[in-house]
Amino acid sequence: MYDFCIIGAGVIGCAVARELTRYKTSVVVVEAREDVCTGASGANSAVIHAGYDPLPGTLKAKYNVLGAKMFPTYAAALGVPFVRTGSLLLAFGDNGRDALRKLLERGERNGVKNLRVIKREDALAIEPRVSPDLTAALYAADAGITNPFEFTFALKENSEKNGARYEFGFETASVENLNGSTTLISADGRKVTAARVVNCAGEGAGPVARILGDLIYLKHRLGEYILFDKPSAVSMPIFGTPDENGKGVLVSPAVSGKFFIGPTSVVSDRIKPYFRNSAVKELFGSAEKLVPGLENAPRLTKYAGMRTACADGDFYIGKGRRENVWHIIGVDSPGLTAAPAIASAFARSFGLEREPAFDPVRRAIVRLNGKSASEKRALISRDPRYGNIICRCECVSEAEIIEAVKRGARTIDGVKKRLSAGMGKCQGSGCDDKIAAVLARELGKSIDAIDRNVRGSGLYSGENL
Ligand SMILES: Cc1cc2nc3c(=O)[nH]c(=O)nc-3n(C[C@H](O)[C@H](O)[C@H](O)COP(=O)(O)OP(=O)(O)OC[C@H]3O[C@@H](n4cnc5c(N)ncnc54)[C@H](O)[C@@H]3O)c2cc1C
């Protein structure tokens, strides 16, 4: 029996697992899919928000500001990129100026530092490609961007190093023995027993709450994006003024040097993300107001994520009706930013004894891309498989893919998210089959058994044509 069982291996579940391993306790994470980071944590804007947007007094405001402060040190220990780009929120006309003043005041009440309203000329000097029609801007110097995939993988790897266990393909379907300990039963009949259960199931948190004896209403909002190739049109996230639907479409660089526009905000009764045909027009319509001239930028792909929120719009972090059940749910934006702070406070709340052997450090996979010619030669002489380039667009070698498999990649998307393989110009058409072949060999499986992402989505056997 484990002390804690966390349901869901998104950024919240993995961060909670990692923070709990700082203490003398045992932790298991059960995840419905075959890998971590397959839900909202793998399809978001990757912005570490400064914290001027959430309403003062909410959990969102508290954990956004705390999480943003923690993020740089946290990411450094985990070998995850964090770039303090700053962010700009553009105002147009007099109404826009009023909105900026309100957001500045809100940010100050939330405790955000280094936040100021700047003049049109100063905004254009910082970011020359923004629309010259702006009247003023809110500059948040402490905002930044990260790689949300790598952050979630790093949390999982570091929590595993410190003793946490992960059970994949475990779709929590029912429970037994709700008094004392709880036994979770997966859809395929596996069982995991723990003294305490924590629902971090993201988009699936409503059904999981019901299984655990609680009725929690959650709403879903689709967010669609378009990704463009390098070089980025902007050096920091550019926002318009928020409205009742949220922060609106932004134009933002990614840590890879590419950039994107999005997300849309569409209330949805489906919980899995999808991309609407009309979204392209909507996205360009909104993004062009912030940064004109994007229509001709080289597009790479479209993607989408699903936000899951509580009816009151705030995060829900608290106990269920039954003993020893907790929920950390309705964690929509800024949940990525807030994850370190939420997890740290949650783990601390149990008053457990510290684990002196806890090691906070996780080393990133050694990457060929970006290395000098002599560094590349040194890597290849150490392991010739660094010389076998599998993904030409993003310069990913066989050696890196083997390392990704050792760290838990089981699907083509698992490799892609860990290494950016297949995320370049050809979008995988030149390397998917080679990645599948390495996965099959390393995992001792037939290539037909290698899935793109979910079970049954194989390149050669799934319903994918
Ligand atoms: C469009 C969009 C843009 C965003 N932009 C930002 C941003 O720029 N900055 C920011 O800070 N935040 C942002 N966010 C918010 C952030 O992405 C989320 O807050 C965060 O990813 C939520 O993580 P999670 O772990 O709660 O959920 P998820 O990542 O969805 O993880 C939940 C996991 O639970 C699993 N699960 C579900 N049901 C079961 C079950 N029955 N049994 C076992 N496992 C189950 C799922 O498979 C999934 O892996 C954005 C979100 C979206 C959608």
PDBQT file of the ligand as one rigid body, heavy atoms in Angstrom, charges set to zero:
ROOT
HETATM    1  C1  LIG A 501      -5.131  26.516 -24.315  1.00  0.00    +0.000 C 
HETATM    2  C2  LIG A 501      -4.422  26.592 -22.987  1.00  0.00    +0.000 A 
HETATM    3  C3  LIG A 501      -3.463  27.584 -22.753  1.00  0.00    +0.000 A 
HETATM    4  C4  LIG A 501      -2.809  27.655 -21.530  1.00  0.00    +0.000 A 
HETATM    5  N1  LIG A 501      -1.791  28.548 -21.354  1.00  0.00    +0.000 NA
HETATM    6  C5  LIG A 501      -1.119  28.578 -20.168  1.00  0.00    +0.000 A 
HETATM    7  C6  LIG A 501      -0.007  29.437 -19.991  1.00  0.00    +0.000 A 
HETATM    8  O1  LIG A 501       0.467  30.086 -20.926  1.00  0.00    +0.000 OA
HETATM    9  N2  LIG A 501       0.557  29.515 -18.775  1.00  0.00    +0.000 N 
HETATM   10  C7  LIG A 501       0.094  28.799 -17.708  1.00  0.00    +0.000 A 
HETATM   11  O2  LIG A 501       0.614  28.959 -16.619  1.00  0.00    +0.000 OA
HETATM   12  N3  LIG A 501      -0.918  27.916 -17.872  1.00  0.00    +0.000 NA
HETATM   13  C8  LIG A 501      -1.521  27.779 -19.067  1.00  0.00    +0.000 A 
HETATM   14  N4  LIG A 501      -2.540  26.893 -19.258  1.00  0.00    +0.000 N 
HETATM   15  C9  LIG A 501      -2.972  26.072 -18.129  1.00  0.00    +0.000 C 
HETATM   16  C10 LIG A 501      -2.152  24.805 -17.941  1.00  0.00    +0.000 C 
HETATM   17  O3  LIG A 501      -1.855  24.187 -19.159  1.00  0.00    +0.000 OA
HETATM   18  C11 LIG A 501      -2.953  23.875 -17.050  1.00  0.00    +0.000 C 
HETATM   19  O4  LIG A 501      -3.290  24.577 -15.875  1.00  0.00    +0.000 OA
HETATM   20  C12 LIG A 501      -2.224  22.626 -16.654  1.00  0.00    +0.000 C 
HETATM   21  O5  LIG A 501      -1.644  22.000 -17.761  1.00  0.00    +0.000 OA
HETATM   22  C13 LIG A 501      -3.175  21.688 -15.950  1.00  0.00    +0.000 C 
HETATM   23  O6  LIG A 501      -2.470  20.546 -15.610  1.00  0.00    +0.000 OA
HETATM   24  P1  LIG A 501      -3.195  19.293 -14.999  1.00  0.00    +0.000 P 
HETATM   25  O7  LIG A 501      -2.122  18.379 -14.544  1.00  0.00    +0.000 OA
HETATM   26  O8  LIG A 501      -4.214  19.735 -14.012  1.00  0.00    +0.000 OA
HETATM   27  O9  LIG A 501      -4.051  18.668 -16.189  1.00  0.00    +0.000 OA
HETATM   28  P2  LIG A 501      -3.609  17.743 -17.434  1.00  0.00    +0.000 P 
HETATM   29  O10 LIG A 501      -2.345  18.158 -18.031  1.00  0.00    +0.000 OA
HETATM   30  O11 LIG A 501      -4.803  17.703 -18.338  1.00  0.00    +0.000 OA
HETATM   31  O12 LIG A 501      -3.377  16.324 -16.784  1.00  0.00    +0.000 OA
HETATM   32  C14 LIG A 501      -4.427  15.517 -16.290  1.00  0.00    +0.000 C 
HETATM   33  C15 LIG A 501      -4.044  14.067 -16.517  1.00  0.00    +0.000 C 
HETATM   34  O13 LIG A 501      -5.020  13.232 -15.897  1.00  0.00    +0.000 OA
HETATM   35  C16 LIG A 501      -5.196  12.087 -16.717  1.00  0.00    +0.000 C 
HETATM   36  N5  LIG A 501      -6.482  11.460 -16.407  1.00  0.00    +0.000 N 
HETATM   37  C17 LIG A 501      -7.722  11.918 -16.723  1.00  0.00    +0.000 A 
HETATM   38  N6  LIG A 501      -8.652  11.044 -16.303  1.00  0.00    +0.000 NA
HETATM   39  C18 LIG A 501      -7.991  10.014 -15.696  1.00  0.00    +0.000 A 
HETATM   40  C19 LIG A 501      -8.406   8.804 -15.066  1.00  0.00    +0.000 A 
HETATM   41  N7  LIG A 501      -9.706   8.433 -14.982  1.00  0.00    +0.000 N 
HETATM   42  N8  LIG A 501      -7.452   7.972 -14.542  1.00  0.00    +0.000 NA
HETATM   43  C20 LIG A 501      -6.120   8.303 -14.646  1.00  0.00    +0.000 A 
HETATM   44  N9  LIG A 501      -5.694   9.430 -15.257  1.00  0.00    +0.000 NA
HETATM   45  C21 LIG A 501      -6.607  10.278 -15.763  1.00  0.00    +0.000 A 
HETATM   46  C22 LIG A 501      -5.127  12.648 -18.134  1.00  0.00    +0.000 C 
HETATM   47  O14 LIG A 501      -4.828  11.638 -19.087  1.00  0.00    +0.000 OA
HETATM   48  C23 LIG A 501      -4.017  13.683 -18.000  1.00  0.00    +0.000 C 
HETATM   49  O15 LIG A 501      -2.748  13.152 -18.316  1.00  0.00    +0.000 OA
HETATM   50  C24 LIG A 501      -3.172  26.763 -20.487  1.00  0.00    +0.000 A 
HETATM   51  C25 LIG A 501      -4.117  25.753 -20.736  1.00  0.00    +0.000 A 
HETATM   52  C26 LIG A 501      -4.700  25.643 -21.978  1.00  0.00    +0.000 A 
HETATM   53  C27 LIG A 501      -5.629  24.499 -22.265  1.00  0.00    +0.000 C 
ENDROOT
TORSDOF 0
